[in-house]
Amino acid sequence: NLGNSDIYTVPSCILIILVCAPAAYCMSRVKFKLNQVFEKLIIIGLAIPNIMIVMPLFSVVNKLNMSGSRFTLIFLYTACSVPYTTFFLMTFFKSISTTFEEAAAIDGCGPIRCFWEIMFPLVQPAVVTVTIFNFIGKWNEYFMALIFANRSELRPIGVGLYQTVTSMMNSGDWAGMFASVVIVFVPTVIIYIFLSDKIVSGVTAGGVKG
């Protein structure tokens, strides 16, 4: 179960940043006709709980014959985090002065290179913060994993813990039950202890306009 959670959580967190960071940069810097429409769609996506779209997703996954695969849960975790992560990063890109891009353009730096070498490093506090939030959310996610990882070899730690706790409650092994709970939340506690300063700086930096 721990191995499955690593397989689901780490790749999805990486894919979320690779997808949302360029999207947030484009929507905050490039002005086009559908810019406001996309921003409103992102806000609407933030307002829809994941539990409300599980059944439609289950139908689509079955029609595409993608059930019973680890890639399915990675893809769903990534897609469901796009609205929140994109909106979060947009606020940071908007707070950065355009003089960086103007100076890069004068030196002959193209838009893509400017993003990856200049703008993306400038929002590292935001990237670290939102990645930590996404990691904790995916690590502790239960309902979607219960639906789409329905085989014992695919179950992540959340589903495995629930089954372990249920069996231990029936057997009376309270020491084993509490040990299992501690094993599950120790990674998130360690991450928060070592990266709490980055979380605070990342959350507060978005409110300062450059």
C-alpha positions in Angstrom: 0.0 0.0 0.0 2.8 2.4 0.8 4.5 1.6 -2.5 1.2 2.2 -4.4 0.7 5.6 -2.7 4.2 6.6 -3.8 3.5 5.5 -7.4 0.2 7.5 -7.4 1.3 10.6 -5.5 4.8 11.5 -6.8 4.1 11.2 -10.6 0.8 13.0 -10.2 2.4 15.9 -8.3 5.1 16.3 -11.0 2.5 16.2 -13.8 0.3 18.7 -12.1 3.2 21.3 -12.0 4.2 20.5 -15.6 0.7 21.1 -16.8 -0.5 23.9 -14.5 2.6 26.1 -14.4 2.7 26.9 -18.1 -1.1 27.2 -18.2 -1.1 29.7 -15.3 1.7 31.7 -16.8 -0.1 32.0 -20.2 -3.4 32.9 -18.6 -1.8 35.6 -16.4 0.4 37.1 -19.1 -1.2 36.5 -22.6 -4.3 38.4 -23.4 -6.7 36.6 -25.7 -10.5 36.6 -26.3 -11.2 33.5 -24.2 -8.9 34.5 -21.3 -11.7 35.5 -19.0 -13.8 32.5 -20.0 -11.0 30.1 -19.1 -10.5 31.8 -15.7 -14.2 31.5 -15.0 -14.2 27.8 -15.9 -11.3 27.3 -13.5 -13.2 28.9 -10.7 -16.2 26.7 -11.6 -13.9 23.7 -11.4 -12.8 24.8 -7.9 -16.5 24.8 -6.8 -17.2 21.2 -7.9 -16.3 18.6 -5.3 -14.5 15.5 -6.7 -17.1 13.2 -5.1 -19.7 14.6 -7.5 -17.9 13.6 -10.6 -16.7 10.1 -9.6 -19.6 8.3 -11.2 -19.3 10.0 -14.6 -15.5 9.4 -14.4 -16.2 5.8 -13.6 -18.4 5.5 -16.7 -15.8 7.1 -18.9 -13.0 5.0 -17.6 -14.9 1.8 -18.2 -15.8 2.9 -21.8 -12.1 3.5 -22.5 -11.1 0.2 -20.9 -8.7 2.0 -18.5 -9.9 0.3 -15.3 -7.5 -1.7 -13.3 -4.5 0.4 -14.2 -2.2 2.5 -12.0 -2.0 5.1 -14.8 -5.8 5.7 -14.5 -5.5 7.0 -10.9 -2.4 9.0 -11.7 -4.3 10.7 -14.6 -7.4 11.3 -12.5 -5.4 12.8 -9.6 -3.6 15.1 -12.0 -6.8 16.2 -13.8 -8.7 16.9 -10.6 -6.0 19.1 -9.3 -5.7 21.3 -12.4 -8.2 24.0 -11.4 -6.8 24.6 -7.9 -3.2 24.5 -8.9 -3.6 26.7 -11.9 -5.6 29.3 -10.0 -3.0 29.2 -7.1 -0.1 29.8 -9.5 -1.9 32.5 -11.5 -2.0 34.7 -8.5 1.8 34.5 -8.2 2.6 35.1 -11.8 0.3 38.2 -11.7 2.3 39.5 -8.8 5.6 39.4 -10.7 6.6 42.5 -12.6 6.7 42.3 -16.4 10.1 44.0 -16.4 11.8 40.6 -16.2 10.2 39.5 -19.4 11.0 42.8 -21.1 14.7 42.5 -20.1 14.8 38.9 -21.3 13.2 39.9 -24.7 15.8 42.6 -25.2 18.5 40.0 -24.6 16.9 37.8 -27.3 15.3 35.3 -24.9 12.2 33.6 -26.4 8.9 33.2 -24.5 9.4 29.5 -23.7 13.0 29.9 -22.6 11.9 33.0 -20.6 9.3 31.0 -18.8 11.5 28.0 -17.8 14.7 29.9 -17.0 13.3 33.1 -15.5 9.7 33.1 -14.6 9.4 29.5 -13.3 12.3 29.9 -10.8 10.7 33.1 -9.5 7.6 31.2 -8.4 9.5 28.4 -6.7 7.9 29.2 -3.3 4.4 28.9 -4.8 5.4 25.7 -6.6 6.8 24.1 -3.4 3.7 25.2 -1.4 1.1 23.9 -3.9 3.1 20.7 -4.4 3.0 20.0 -0.7 -0.7 20.7 -0.6 -1.3 18.3 -3.5 1.0 15.7 -2.0 -0.9 15.7 1.3 -4.2 15.6 -0.6 -3.3 12.7 -2.8 -1.6 10.8 0.0 -4.7 10.9 2.1 -7.2 10.6 -0.7 -9.7 7.7 -0.1 -12.9 7.7 -2.1 -11.5 7.9 -5.6 -8.9 5.4 -4.8 -11.6 3.1 -3.4 -13.5 3.2 -6.7 -10.6 3.1 -9.3 -8.0 1.0 -7.4 -10.4 -1.9 -6.7 -7.8 -4.7 -6.6 -5.6 -5.5 -3.6 -2.4 -5.0 -5.6 -3.5 -1.5 -6.6 -4.8 -0.1 -3.3 -3.0 2.9 -1.9 -2.4 3.6 1.8 -5.7 5.2 2.5 -7.8 2.3 1.4 -5.4 -0.2 2.9 -5.4 1.6 6.2 -9.2 1.5 6.4 -9.2 -2.3 5.8 -6.4 -2.8 8.2 -8.1 -0.8 11.0 -11.4 -2.7 10.4 -9.7 -6.1 10.7 -7.7 -5.0 13.7 -10.8 -3.7 15.5 -12.4 -7.1 15.0 -9.3 -8.9 16.3 -8.7 -6.5 19.2 -5.1 -5.7 18.1 -5.2 -2.0 19.2 -1.5 -1.7 19.3 -1.2 -2.8 15.7 -4.1 -0.4 14.7 -2.5 2.6 16.2 0.9 1.7 14.7 -0.7 1.6 11.3 -2.2 5.0 11.7 1.1 6.5 12.8 2.9 4.9 9.8 0.4 6.6 7.5 0.6 10.2 8.8 4.3 10.3 9.6 5.4 11.2 6.0 3.1 14.3 5.9 4.2 15.4 9.4 7.8 15.1 8.4 7.2 17.1 5.2 5.4 19.8 7.1 8.1 20.0 9.8 10.9 20.6 7.3 9.0 22.7 4.8 6.6 24.7 7.0 8.6 27.9 6.4 8.2 27.5 2.6 4.5 26.9 3.0 4.0 30.1 5.0 6.2 32.1 2.6 4.5 30.6 -0.4 1.0 31.4 0.9 1.8 35.0 1.9 4.0 35.9 -1.1 1.0 35.8 -3.5 -0.6 38.8 -1.7 2.3 41.1 -2.5 2.1 42.8 -5.9 5.4 43.3 -7.7 
